[in-house]
Amino acid sequence: MKVLVAEDDRATLGRISALLQSWGHECLTASDGAAAWRLLQEHRPSLVITDWVMPDVDGLTLLKQIREQSLQPVYVIFLTGKESMSHLVEAMEAGADDFIRKPFHSDELRVRVRAGARIMEQQQQLEKANEELAMAYLQLHVANGRMRSELQAAAEIQDAFLPSAPPLTEHANFAWYHKTCEAHSGDTFNFVPLDQDRVGVYVASFSGHGVGSTLMSAQLSLTMSRPSGEPGPLPVEEPAEVARWLNERFRYFDRLRYFTFLYGILDFRKMTFCYTSAAHPGPILISRGRARVRKLTPPAVGIREDAQFRNQLLHLHPGDRLFLYNSGFFEMENFLGDTFTEETLAELLVQETTDPLDDGLRRAGERALEWGKADDLKRDLCLIGVEISSGSEPA
């Protein structure tokens, strides 16, 4: 098991490291909380042993960072010379899993580390069982779809992989509008939390309709939510690399089975949106009441084995609104036979900028439906909005 030890006393740090290695564990060491946090983000250990009093970032602050910002479960053992019961209570309430007082005996440390390892192993087994259960649940829906309504099963599967709540950040507000067509096209979108300053967001449209395209959409959603899946780690930090990775994983390379895809990273520290588009409609950025429409850039994922994808960059400002959407809007026609365009959508969104984001987004979607034939949608309508908070500035 990978264990991180944060301790500013070299002798104690060396002793703990030697003991852990003698017990068969891989040991990472840090002399302060700031270094420990960097190692934790880079190496993702399952167990952390931390001293309380350390320079720069102390153990209690490190513990709070782990509980508030860590993207994975971590078992934390506090190691300290503080003897007051109030200190023990404070550490436990902050999220510590166990507590060892200095000076410690090696047998006590070994027993407590073993207990932590056993708990983390059980948690990993539970997570694996949950993943298997989720896949079994997905397969069960497919089987039920054959016995019941194929389209109803498709709708339930698709909805299960849409966002349940917006990302938790003070830097921006998020909202979305989703209208399902009767044929249930393979359209999906969601968010990928990266850290406290960055949020990934993607939207994709699979060719075809019904259960087939919806299952492919679900597979993409599972892939994007499990960046450590085989055949290798999904490079969620690099949008263009994500598209290339998916192009390898979804090996169709024909004109009948493919999907368009847009993935980008909102960096609230740099105030940028770095994204790649795989034949998917580009974003609409509304800044100071004016809309900028980015066009799609081919190819789609799964059409060409040698497909190349590149990153594009948008600079953001407080009050800006950024919108991602799918091609369902542009497959709509009105009673005169006119086709909906990106410019039409941008105009509707500009007209709603004075209202709260969620209200404006909903009204823009409803007005788009009123423009076309609401009962004759050829694809789902997906519209995601991000409003940069007024207090956000580049670092």
C-alpha positions as CSV (number, residue, x, y, z in Angstrom):
1,M,0.0,0.0,0.0
2,K,1.2,3.5,-0.8
3,V,1.6,5.6,2.5
4,L,2.4,9.3,2.8
5,V,4.2,10.5,5.9
6,A,4.3,14.2,6.8
7,E,6.7,14.9,9.7
8,D,9.1,17.8,10.3
9,D,11.4,15.9,12.7
10,R,13.9,14.1,10.5
11,A,14.6,11.3,13.0
12,T,10.9,10.5,13.5
13,L,10.4,10.7,9.7
14,G,13.2,8.3,9.0
15,R,12.1,5.9,11.7
16,I,8.5,5.8,10.4
17,S,9.7,5.4,6.8
18,A,12.0,2.5,7.7
19,L,9.2,0.8,9.6
20,L,6.7,1.1,6.8
21,Q,9.1,-0.2,4.2
22,S,10.0,-3.1,6.4
23,W,6.2,-4.0,6.6
24,G,6.0,-4.0,2.8
25,H,4.5,-0.6,2.2
26,E,5.6,2.0,-0.4
27,C,6.5,5.2,1.6
28,L,6.4,8.8,0.5
29,T,7.8,11.5,2.8
30,A,7.3,15.2,3.4
31,S,8.7,17.6,6.0
32,D,5.7,20.0,5.9
33,G,2.0,20.0,5.0
34,A,2.5,21.9,1.7
35,A,4.9,19.3,0.4
36,A,2.6,16.6,1.6
37,W,-0.3,18.1,-0.3
38,R,1.7,18.2,-3.5
39,L,2.7,14.5,-3.1
40,L,-0.8,13.5,-2.3
41,Q,-2.2,15.1,-5.5
42,E,0.6,13.5,-7.6
43,H,0.8,10.0,-6.1
44,R,-2.7,9.4,-4.6
45,P,-1.7,7.4,-1.5
46,S,-4.3,5.4,0.3
47,L,-3.1,6.2,3.8
48,V,-1.6,9.4,5.3
49,I,0.3,9.7,8.6
50,T,0.8,13.3,9.6
51,D,2.3,15.2,12.5
52,W,0.2,18.1,13.9
53,V,2.8,20.9,14.3
54,M,4.7,21.5,11.1
55,P,6.1,24.6,9.3
56,D,4.0,26.4,6.6
57,V,1.0,24.1,6.5
58,D,0.3,22.2,9.7
59,G,-1.3,18.8,10.0
60,L,-4.8,20.0,10.9
61,T,-4.8,22.3,7.8
62,L,-3.5,19.4,5.6
63,L,-6.3,17.2,7.0
64,K,-9.0,19.7,6.2
65,Q,-7.5,20.1,2.6
66,I,-7.7,16.3,2.2
67,R,-11.3,16.1,3.3
68,E,-12.5,19.1,1.3
69,Q,-10.5,18.8,-1.9
70,S,-9.3,15.2,-2.3
71,L,-10.9,13.3,-5.2
72,Q,-10.3,9.9,-3.6
73,P,-10.8,8.3,-0.2
74,V,-7.8,8.6,2.1
75,Y,-7.3,7.1,5.6
76,V,-5.6,9.7,7.9
77,I,-3.7,8.9,11.1
78,F,-2.7,11.8,13.3
79,L,0.7,11.5,15.0
80,T,1.4,14.2,17.7
81,G,2.8,15.0,21.0
82,K,-0.3,16.9,22.1
83,E,-2.0,15.1,25.0
84,S,-5.1,17.1,25.6
85,M,-8.4,15.4,25.0
86,S,-9.6,18.6,23.3
87,H,-6.9,18.2,20.7
88,L,-7.9,14.6,20.0
89,V,-11.5,15.7,19.6
90,E,-10.5,18.6,17.3
91,A,-8.6,16.3,15.0
92,M,-11.3,13.7,14.9
93,E,-14.0,16.3,14.1
94,A,-11.8,17.6,11.3
95,G,-11.8,14.1,9.7
96,A,-8.9,12.1,11.2
97,D,-9.5,8.4,11.2
98,D,-7.1,7.5,14.0
99,F,-4.7,9.1,16.5
100,I,-1.3,8.1,17.9
101,R,0.5,10.0,20.6
102,K,4.3,10.5,20.7
103,P,6.4,8.9,21.7
104,F,5.0,5.8,19.9
105,H,5.8,2.2,20.0
106,S,6.5,0.5,16.6
107,D,3.9,-2.3,17.4
108,E,1.2,0.3,18.0
109,L,2.0,2.0,14.7
110,R,2.0,-1.3,12.9
111,V,-1.4,-2.3,14.3
112,R,-3.0,1.0,13.4
113,V,-1.5,1.1,9.9
114,R,-2.7,-2.5,9.4
115,A,-6.2,-1.5,10.5
116,G,-6.2,1.5,8.1
117,A,-5.0,-0.7,5.3
118,R,-7.8,-3.2,6.0
119,I,-10.4,-0.5,6.0
120,M,-9.1,1.0,2.7
121,E,-9.0,-2.5,1.1
122,Q,-12.6,-3.0,2.1
123,Q,-13.6,0.4,0.7
124,Q,-11.9,-0.4,-2.6
125,Q,-13.7,-3.7,-2.7
126,L,-16.9,-1.9,-2.0
127,E,-16.2,0.6,-4.8
128,K,-15.4,-2.2,-7.2
129,A,-18.7,-4.0,-6.2
130,N,-20.5,-0.7,-6.8
131,E,-19.0,-0.4,-10.3
132,E,-20.0,-3.9,-11.1
133,L,-23.4,-3.3,-9.7
134,A,-23.7,-0.1,-11.9
135,M,-22.7,-2.1,-15.0
136,A,-25.2,-4.9,-14.0
137,Y,-27.9,-2.2,-13.5
138,L,-27.1,-0.9,-17.0
139,Q,-27.3,-4.4,-18.5
140,L,-30.5,-5.0,-16.7
141,H,-32.0,-1.9,-18.2
142,V,-31.1,-3.1,-21.6
143,A,-32.7,-6.5,-20.9
144,N,-35.8,-4.8,-19.6
145,G,-35.8,-2.6,-22.7
146,R,-36.3,-5.6,-24.9
147,M,-39.3,-6.7,-22.8
148,R,-40.8,-3.3,-22.3
149,S,-40.4,-0.2,-24.4
150,E,-37.0,0.1,-25.9
151,L,-37.2,3.9,-26.0
152,Q,-38.3,4.1,-22.4
153,A,-35.3,2.1,-21.3
154,A,-33.1,4.4,-23.4
155,A,-34.5,7.5,-21.8
156,E,-33.9,6.2,-18.2
157,I,-30.3,5.2,-19.0
158,Q,-29.5,8.5,-20.6
159,D,-31.0,10.5,-17.7
160,A,-28.9,8.5,-15.2
161,F,-25.7,9.9,-16.7
162,L,-26.7,13.5,-16.8
163,P,-25.5,15.9,-14.1
164,S,-27.3,15.6,-10.8
165,A,-26.0,18.8,-9.4
166,P,-23.7,21.7,-10.6
167,P,-20.0,21.7,-9.6
168,L,-19.3,23.3,-6.2
169,T,-17.3,26.4,-6.9
170,E,-17.5,30.1,-5.9
171,H,-16.0,31.1,-9.3
172,A,-19.0,30.5,-11.5
173,N,-22.6,29.5,-11.7
174,F,-23.7,26.5,-13.8
175,A,-27.1,25.7,-15.4
176,W,-28.3,23.5,-18.2
177,Y,-31.4,22.8,-20.3
178,H,-32.2,19.3,-21.7
179,K,-35.2,18.4,-23.9
180,T,-35.5,14.8,-24.9
181,C,-36.8,13.9,-28.4
182,E,-39.1,10.9,-28.8
183,A,-36.5,8.8,-30.6
184,H,-33.9,9.4,-27.7
185,S,-30.7,10.4,-29.5
186,G,-27.3,9.6,-28.0
187,D,-26.6,13.0,-26.6
188,T,-24.9,13.5,-23.3
189,F,-23.1,16.1,-21.2
190,N,-21.6,16.4,-17.8
191,F,-18.9,18.0,-15.6
192,V,-15.5,16.7,-14.6
193,P,-14.3,18.3,-11.3
194,L,-10.5,18.6,-11.5
195,D,-9.5,20.8,-8.5
196,Q,-10.7,23.9,-6.6
197,D,-9.7,26.2,-9.5
198,R,-10.6,24.0,-12.5
199,V,-13.7,22.2,-13.8
200,G,-13.9,20.2,-17.0
201,V,-17.1,20.1,-19.1
202,Y,-18.0,18.0,-22.1
203,V,-20.9,17.5,-24.5
204,A,-21.2,14.7,-27.1
205,S,-23.7,13.5,-29.7
206,F,-23.6,9.9,-31.0
207,S,-24.8,9.0,-34.5
208,G,-28.2,7.2,-34.6
209,H,-31.1,7.0,-32.1
210,G,-32.6,4.6,-29.6
211,V,-30.9,2.1,-27.2
212,G,-27.8,1.6,-29.4
213,S,-26.7,5.2,-29.4
214,T,-27.8,5.7,-25.8
215,L,-25.6,2.8,-24.6
216,M,-22.6,4.2,-26.4
217,S,-23.4,7.5,-24.8
218,A,-23.5,5.8,-21.4
219,Q,-20.1,4.1,-22.1
220,L,-18.6,7.5,-22.8
221,S,-20.1,8.9,-19.6
222,L,-18.6,6.0,-17.6
223,T,-15.2,6.6,-19.3
224,M,-15.2,10.3,-18.6
225,S,-16.2,9.7,-14.9
226,R,-13.5,7.0,-14.5
227,P,-10.2,8.5,-15.7
228,S,-8.2,5.5,-14.5
229,G,-10.0,3.0,-16.7
230,E,-8.2,0.6,-19.1
231,P,-6.4,0.6,-21.5
232,G,-4.7,3.6,-19.8
233,P,-5.4,6.7,-17.7
234,L,-7.6,9.2,-19.5
235,P,-5.6,12.5,-19.8
236,V,-8.4,14.8,-18.4
237,E,-5.9,17.6,-18.0
238,E,-5.4,18.0,-21.8
239,P,-8.6,18.4,-23.9
240,A,-7.0,17.5,-27.3
241,E,-5.3,14.4,-25.7
242,V,-8.8,13.3,-24.3
243,A,-10.2,13.4,-27.9
244,R,-7.2,11.4,-29.2
245,W,-7.5,8.9,-26.4
246,L,-11.2,8.4,-27.1
247,N,-10.5,8.1,-30.8
248,E,-8.3,5.1,-29.9
249,R,-10.8,3.6,-27.5
250,F,-13.9,4.0,-29.7
251,R,-12.5,2.3,-32.8
252,Y,-15.3,2.6,-35.4
253,F,-13.6,4.3,-38.3
254,D,-16.6,4.3,-40.5
255,R,-19.3,6.9,-41.4
256,L,-22.1,5.1,-39.7
257,R,-20.8,4.9,-36.1
258,Y,-19.1,8.0,-34.6
259,F,-19.8,10.8,-32.2
260,T,-19.1,14.5,-32.1
261,F,-17.4,15.7,-28.9
262,L,-16.4,18.9,-27.2
263,Y,-14.4,18.9,-24.0
264,G,-12.9,21.9,-22.3
265,I,-11.4,23.0,-19.0
266,L,-12.6,26.1,-17.2
267,D,-9.5,27.5,-15.4
268,F,-10.7,30.1,-12.9
269,R,-7.2,30.9,-11.8
270,K,-6.1,31.8,-15.4
271,M,-9.6,32.9,-16.4
272,T,-9.5,30.7,-19.6
273,F,-11.5,28.0,-21.3
274,C,-9.2,25.6,-23.1
275,Y,-11.2,23.2,-25.3
276,T,-11.1,20.9,-28.2
277,S,-13.9,20.2,-30.7
278,A,-14.2,17.0,-32.6
279,A,-16.8,18.1,-35.3
280,H,-19.0,19.4,-32.5
281,P,-20.5,22.9,-32.5
282,G,-18.1,25.3,-30.9
283,P,-18.9,27.4,-27.8
284,I,-20.8,30.7,-27.7
285,L,-19.2,33.3,-25.5
286,I,-21.2,36.3,-24.4
287,S,-19.1,39.1,-23.1
288,R,-20.3,42.7,-22.4
289,G,-23.5,42.0,-24.3
290,R,-21.9,40.7,-27.5
291,A,-21.8,37.1,-28.6
292,R,-18.8,35.3,-30.2
293,V,-19.7,32.0,-32.0
294,R,-16.9,29.5,-32.5
295,K,-17.5,27.1,-35.4
296,L,-17.0,23.3,-35.2
297,T,-13.7,21.8,-36.3
298,P,-13.6,18.2,-37.8
299,P,-13.2,15.3,-37.6
300,A,-15.6,13.5,-35.3
301,V,-14.4,10.8,-32.9
302,G,-14.3,7.3,-34.5
303,I,-14.1,8.2,-38.2
304,R,-10.4,8.4,-38.9
305,E,-7.6,6.4,-37.2
306,D,-5.1,9.2,-37.9
307,A,-7.4,12.0,-36.7
308,Q,-5.7,15.1,-35.3
309,F,-7.3,17.3,-32.6
310,R,-6.0,20.6,-31.3
311,N,-6.7,22.8,-28.3
312,Q,-8.3,26.2,-28.6
313,L,-8.4,29.0,-26.0
314,L,-11.0,31.5,-24.9
315,H,-10.2,34.2,-22.3
316,L,-12.9,34.9,-19.8
317,H,-13.9,37.9,-17.8
318,P,-16.1,38.5,-14.7
319,G,-19.8,38.5,-15.9
320,D,-19.1,36.5,-19.1
321,R,-21.4,33.7,-20.0
322,L,-20.2,30.7,-21.8
323,F,-22.6,28.2,-23.5
324,L,-22.0,24.7,-24.9
325,Y,-24.7,22.9,-26.9
326,N,-25.4,20.0,-29.2
327,S,-26.4,19.9,-32.9
328,G,-30.0,19.1,-32.0
329,F,-30.8,22.8,-32.3
330,F,-29.6,22.9,-35.9
331,E,-31.6,19.9,-37.0
332,M,-34.8,21.8,-36.1
333,E,-36.9,23.3,-38.9
334,N,-39.9,25.7,-38.6
335,F,-43.1,25.5,-40.6
336,L,-41.4,27.5,-43.5
337,G,-38.6,25.0,-43.8
338,D,-36.0,27.3,-42.4
339,T,-33.1,25.8,-40.3
340,F,-32.1,27.0,-36.9
341,T,-28.5,28.4,-36.8
342,E,-25.8,29.1,-34.3
343,E,-26.4,32.8,-34.8
344,T,-30.1,32.4,-34.0
345,L,-29.2,30.6,-30.8
346,A,-26.6,33.2,-29.9
347,E,-29.3,36.0,-30.4
348,L,-31.7,34.2,-28.1
349,L,-29.0,33.9,-25.4
350,V,-28.0,37.5,-25.7
351,Q,-31.6,38.6,-25.1
352,E,-31.7,36.6,-21.8
353,T,-28.4,38.0,-20.3
354,T,-30.3,40.4,-18.0
355,D,-32.0,37.5,-16.2
356,P,-30.5,34.8,-13.9
357,L,-28.5,32.2,-15.8
358,D,-30.9,29.3,-15.1
359,D,-34.0,31.3,-16.0
360,G,-32.4,32.7,-19.1
361,L,-31.2,29.3,-20.2
362,R,-34.6,27.7,-19.8
363,R,-36.4,30.5,-21.7
364,A,-33.8,30.4,-24.5
365,G,-34.5,26.6,-24.9
366,E,-38.3,27.1,-24.8
367,R,-38.1,29.9,-27.3
368,A,-36.0,27.7,-29.6
369,L,-38.7,25.1,-29.4
370,E,-41.4,27.7,-30.2
371,W,-39.3,28.6,-33.3
372,G,-39.4,25.1,-34.6
373,K,-41.7,22.1,-34.4
374,A,-41.6,21.1,-30.7
375,D,-43.4,17.8,-31.4
376,D,-41.0,16.8,-34.2
377,L,-37.5,17.0,-32.6
378,K,-35.0,14.9,-34.5
379,R,-32.4,15.0,-31.7
380,D,-32.3,15.9,-28.0
381,L,-31.6,19.5,-27.1
382,C,-28.7,20.1,-24.8
383,L,-27.6,23.5,-23.6
384,I,-25.1,24.2,-20.8
385,G,-24.4,27.6,-19.4
386,V,-21.5,28.9,-17.3
387,E,-21.6,32.4,-15.8
388,I,-18.2,33.7,-14.4
389,S,-18.7,35.3,-11.0
390,S,-18.1,39.0,-10.7
391,G,-15.3,38.5,-8.1
392,S,-13.2,36.2,-10.4
393,E,-10.0,37.7,-11.7
394,P,-6.9,36.1,-13.3
395,A,-4.3,35.1,-10.8
